[in-house]
Amino acid sequence: MTTERTYLDYNATAPVRPAVMEAMARALALTGNPSSVHSEGRTVRRLVEEAREKVAALVGARPQNVIFTSGGSEANNTALTPTLGCCGREEPLALCLVGATEHPSVLEGARFPAHRVERVPVDRQGLADLSWLERRLSRLADERPGGRALVSLQFANNETGVVQPVSEAVRLVHARDGMVHTDAVQAAGKIPIDVAGLGADLMTLSAHKFGGPQGVGALVLGHEAIEIRERLVRGGGQQRGYRAGTENVAGIVGFGVAASLALDEIEDYSARIGALRDRLQDEVRRIAPDAVIFGAGVDRLPNTLAFAVPGLRAETLLMALDLEGVAVSSGSACSSGKVRRSHVLDAMGVARDVAEGALRVSLGWASEEADVTRFATAFAKVAGALISRRAGRQAA
């Protein structure tokens, strides 16, 4: 077992950037409630609003439309409610349509009754079936004249990195007077995002995916006409009443710094990290020519490689790689540390025996060529031994 570690699980959480830690330490040293009118309160209020501007800039939003939350899951649960309104319309939304490969905090439809939640199927590459979506919206109009849907479609998948056709979905849904929410937790800070150009009504972000702290996220409103009538966290009047509770000043400050750094690096990120990911992919195919690369035929995040080697199980590979000093995952990090077959791959129609071997390797802001080299060395050792063992069993 090696003591040198190589971290390649950025989609679970990215290392906190040094500048973020420094800014948070300075914020923690301050005393003051952002809602207080005295000098101490105004000082920390200014820090919160400066961070709001930085987070807004990352996704092309207006600062007043950024609502800070405890993370992506809270933001998703806040957004997915039948009482979500727009442009003064009072009637509740009739249906919640969510992508079949969404994060668990979206899949269950949040605050919609279970019988009013349906899943939008995906193809074998993991792309949402927009033809199905169009037919379902048309059927809703026939079944319930005037009925509207809320559609939630991930900007990019956390397991495969597949980028969804959100702007096309927005056009379809808005043509039927519906609303669109996109969970951009994995995409933000990795590829350019413009919420206004995209046309989405709501967007979810989370700081810890691109070098900010854990425990802070945001729900971004696409425009001022959005109304969240039934607030998830109620009490005080913080954040224009959209989310009660004293703001997590240090976390929000860290979020802002991470967002600003990510925006500054966004053009270089795709080229640099994408090249590392492509080299990783080449190494996997060299070591295991029969490896299946998930989502390889469509646009993916530049940092994400999800693959499986038929006949090799994920938990065996994970443990062996960990002993070699390499941290990767088998998919989402939201399953209490358990290795289980991916609902994402199930939705994509991946065969059970292949899906059970799925690994996700994800890079980020601190990744270097040496990380790819160490992964390739460890994977060749681990997979080579397992493949040889498998071949021996088959020959016996």
Rosetta blueprint (number, residue, H / E / L):
1 M L
2 T L
3 T L
4 E L
5 R L
6 T E
7 Y E
8 L L
9 D E
10 Y L
11 N L
12 A L
13 T L
14 A L
15 P L
16 V L
17 R L
18 P H
19 A H
20 V H
21 M H
22 E H
23 A H
24 M H
25 A H
26 R H
27 A H
28 L H
29 A L
30 L L
31 T L
32 G L
33 N L
34 P L
35 S L
36 S L
37 V L
38 H L
39 S H
40 E H
41 G H
42 R H
43 T H
44 V H
45 R H
46 R H
47 L H
48 V H
49 E H
50 E H
51 A H
52 R H
53 E H
54 K H
55 V H
56 A H
57 A H
58 L H
59 V L
60 G L
61 A L
62 R L
63 P H
64 Q H
65 N H
66 V E
67 I E
68 F E
69 T E
70 S L
71 G L
72 G H
73 S H
74 E H
75 A H
76 N H
77 N H
78 T H
79 A H
80 L L
81 T L
82 P L
83 T L
84 L E
85 G E
86 C E
87 C L
88 G L
89 R L
90 E L
91 E L
92 P L
93 L L
94 A L
95 L E
96 C E
97 L E
98 V E
99 G E
100 A L
101 T L
102 E L
103 H L
104 P H
105 S H
106 V H
107 L H
108 E L
109 G L
110 A L
111 R L
112 F L
113 P L
114 A H
115 H H
116 R H
117 V E
118 E E
119 R E
120 V E
121 P L
122 V E
123 D L
124 R L
125 Q L
126 G L
127 L L
128 A E
129 D L
130 L H
131 S H
132 W H
133 L H
134 E H
135 R H
136 R H
137 L H
138 S H
139 R H
140 L H
141 A H
142 D H
143 E H
144 R L
145 P L
146 G L
147 G L
148 R L
149 A E
150 L E
151 V E
152 S E
153 L L
154 Q L
155 F L
156 A E
157 N L
158 N L
159 E L
160 T L
161 G L
162 V E
163 V E
164 Q L
165 P L
166 V H
167 S H
168 E H
169 A H
170 V H
171 R H
172 L H
173 V H
174 H H
175 A H
176 R L
177 D L
178 G L
179 M E
180 V E
181 H E
182 T E
183 D E
184 A L
185 V L
186 Q L
187 A L
188 A L
189 G L
190 K L
191 I L
192 P L
193 I L
194 D L
195 V H
196 A H
197 G H
198 L H
199 G L
200 A L
201 D L
202 L E
203 M E
204 T E
205 L E
206 S E
207 A H
208 H H
209 K H
210 F L
211 G L
212 G L
213 P L
214 Q L
215 G L
216 V L
217 G E
218 A E
219 L E
220 V E
221 L E
222 G L
223 H L
224 E L
225 A L
226 I E
227 E E
228 I E
229 R L
230 E L
231 R L
232 L L
233 V L
234 R L
235 G L
236 G L
237 G L
238 Q L
239 Q H
240 R H
241 G H
242 Y L
243 R L
244 A L
245 G L
246 T L
247 E L
248 N L
249 V H
250 A H
251 G H
252 I H
253 V H
254 G H
255 F H
256 G H
257 V H
258 A H
259 A H
260 S H
261 L H
262 A H
263 L H
264 D H
265 E H
266 I H
267 E H
268 D H
269 Y H
270 S H
271 A H
272 R H
273 I H
274 G H
275 A H
276 L H
277 R H
278 D H
279 R H
280 L H
281 Q H
282 D H
283 E H
284 V H
285 R H
286 R H
287 I H
288 A L
289 P L
290 D L
291 A L
292 V E
293 I E
294 F L
295 G L
296 A L
297 G L
298 V L
299 D L
300 R E
301 L L
302 P L
303 N L
304 T E
305 L E
306 A E
307 F E
308 A E
309 V L
310 P L
311 G L
312 L L
313 R L
314 A H
315 E H
316 T H
317 L H
318 L H
319 M H
320 A H
321 L H
322 D H
323 L H
324 E L
325 G L
326 V E
327 A E
328 V L
329 S E
330 S L
331 G L
332 S L
333 A L
334 C L
335 S L
336 S L
337 G L
338 K L
339 V L
340 R L
341 R L
342 S L
343 H H
344 V H
345 L H
346 D H
347 A H
348 M L
349 G L
350 V L
351 A L
352 R H
353 D H
354 V H
355 A H
356 E L
357 G L
358 A L
359 L E
360 R E
361 V E
362 S E
363 L L
364 G L
365 W L
366 A L
367 S L
368 E L
369 E H
370 A H
371 D H
372 V H
373 T H
374 R H
375 F H
376 A H
377 T H
378 A H
379 F H
380 A H
381 K H
382 V H
383 A H
384 G H
385 A H
386 L H
387 I H
388 S H
389 R H
390 R H
391 A H
392 G H
393 R H
394 Q H
395 A H
396 A L
